[in-house]
Each structure stands twice: as C-alpha cells, then as structure tokens.
Amino acid sequence: MKTLLFIYNPTAGKAKITNALGDIIPQFQQEDWLVTLYATRAGGDATRIVQELGGQYDRIVCSGGDGTLNEVITGIMRSGIACTLGYIPSGTLNE
C-alpha cells in the first residue's frame, strides 16, 4: 500500500478544511493510499514534521495557505527527500 502524509493547517481560511477532511481522505483511500493526518499547531510545525517524518512516505499533501505550503516545501528542501507533493489550497483567499 502507498503511504501519504497529509499535513493541514486547521486554522487556515475559516477552518473549513477540518470539516472537509471527511470528504477528502476517502478519495485518497479509494486509490489505495494509507493516509496519516497531521494538524499543525504553530509556526514552523509543518517544516519540522516533514524533516522528521517526510522520508517515510511516498507522497506528501498539504492544505492551508501559502505559509503552510512554504513550510512544507522548506522541510522537503532541507531534508533532501524526493517525493511527490500535492497541495489543496484552503487559505483566506481560497474561500
């Protein structure tokens, strides 16, 4: 089974992503992805979790605003992992 790390910012935009997870995650599971969810709690959290755990996954998907995406990309670049990155925009401008 393929593994996917889903990092999301639960406060991005108007926190709509949290309510949408029940629709999003089953879509990945239908394609045989084993999904691990990680909700960020503070600035720099996404970078840290990618650096610590990102290399264990086949794919990383993040959802939030441009800050969340920036942190995930920073974590990938700093750790040197090679993986596919997906992005589901859910920041203030994506409402």
Disulfide bonds with the S-S distance in Angstrom:
none
